[in-house]
Amino acid sequence: ACSPLARTGLEAFESVLSRIFPEDGDVVAEFSGDDSGVGAREGASWPEEELWVFMHSLLLHHEVHSFLPPAVLRPFLLRSLTRFPANVILFQALIRLQHRTGLAHDLRSYWERVWDTPQDTNPSHPGPPPGVLLLMLRFELS
């Protein structure tokens, strides 16, 4: 089981995140500058992407210094990659987690589900960014 501290932290994170960045796109906080995250889906913003990456780093810290089962970290990474599929940090974390838990074969199905979209089917879907593509190539060759 997950420690109460990690579970409470995840619940608080998702609660605050849903208040600041609601699903309907009506952002409560205003941010200056470019509002698109590096690998963001439509409607996501770079501050939201930074929060997901920061929470991931907190979970990794908790994993090193306490017990955090992969069953807690994997859904968090998949949710964050659903929102930010081109984020190299989160994708690399998913690769490491899948290797460590012996579920590397699931990574290929994730890749096909997210990135293997024919151009003629959806021309607005540009494909994976170079960083994510290189990570996947390294994974395939290892």
WORAFEN-V35177 format. One line per field, one symbol per residue. ss: DSSP state (A for helix, B for strand, O for the rest). phi: phi as a letter, one per 30 degrees, with the letter a starting at -180 (. if undefined). psi: psi as a letter, one per 20 degrees, with the letter a starting at -180 (. if undefined). A space follows every 50 residues. Layout:
# WORAFEN-V35177
ss: ???
phi: ???
psi: ???
This chain:
# WORAFEN-V35177
ss: OOOAAAAAAAAAAAAAAAAAOOOOOOOOOOOOOOOOOOOOOOOOOAAAAA AAAAAAAAAAAAAAAOOOOAAAAAAAAAAAAAAOOOOAAAAAAAAAAAAA AOOAAAAAAAAAAAOOOOOOOOOOOOOOOAAAAAAAAAAAAO
phi: .dddddddddddedddddddbdddidddccbcjdccdebddejcbddddd ddddddddddddddcacbdedcdddddddddddbdcdddddddddddddd cicdddddddeddccdceeddbddddjddedddddddddddd
psi: qqqhggggggggghggghhgmqhiinpgqpqrapjprgkqrpiqrhhggh gggghghhhgghhgiaooqhighghgghghhhhmhjohghghhgggghgh jkkhhhhghgghhghmophhgniioirqrgghghghggghi.
